[in-house]
Amino acid sequence: MRVLVVEDEPRLAQTLRRGLELEGFLVQLAATGTDGLWWATENDFDVIVLDIMLPGLSGYEVLRRVRAQDVRTPVLMLTAKDGDYDQVDALDLGADDYLTKPFSFVVLIARLRALLRRRAPQQPTQLWAGDLVLDPARRSVHRGDTALTLTPREFGLLEFLLRHKGNVLAKGEILRNVWDVHYDGPENVVEVYVGYLRKKIDTPFGRSSIETLRGVGYRLIDPGGTGDGQLDHETGTAPR
């Protein structure tokens, strides 16, 4: 889940980044209204956290221009401005929620997840390939009846692979969506984490659900096919 945080206070921005990443979000920071507007309109995000008092352009103006360009990404205003009319202005401009500082991080996460649920009710509540099942809302992964423990990065990688089940994904594409658009480290970090995943979701169960296409990328396959009700040919069981 990709979140854009537009916040000019460096310590708060970094605190938000760390906390959101621990919750499984991929975070992009912007420190000015101008940068925030560019990120919001030129890139795809699942949700935007937007301050009001920003250098360059105010959060109100960013929101107005974002909606004028028909960007429908949910926006949560996170600001020290706690007046009734401040909230009314933000909501009238197209904000989806409003949270004042100081705030509870637990409440922030709950509100972001609520926005995500309302935005995409058509998305499946669970992602699966054979008897491998990932539940984004509960942050859980099972292989059959066995619960698996993944790190946040492993969980994000598996979720991305499952959402693009059957498609070949290049390392660069995986890095942009699971790591960070500005990640400038070696691409073989993807290979390392694919190895970690295989040791948890495949090796103990005698499976090979993640294919490597050398020089191209990776693909997560569904051993039972992509149609509903088809059986996993290795286990003889239907997806849950």
ABEGO torsion letter per residue (X at the ends): XBBBBBBABAAAAAAAAAAAAAAGBBBBBBABAAAAAAAAAABBBABBBBBABBBGBBAAAAAAAAAAAGBABBBBBBBABABAAAAAAAAAAGBABBBBOBBBAAAAAAAAAAAAAAABAABBABBBBEABBBBAAAGBBBBEABBBBBBAAAAAAAAAAAAABGBBBBAAAAAAAABBAABABBAAAAAAAAAAAAAAAAAAAGBBABBBBBGAEBBBBBAAEABBGBBBAAAGBBBX
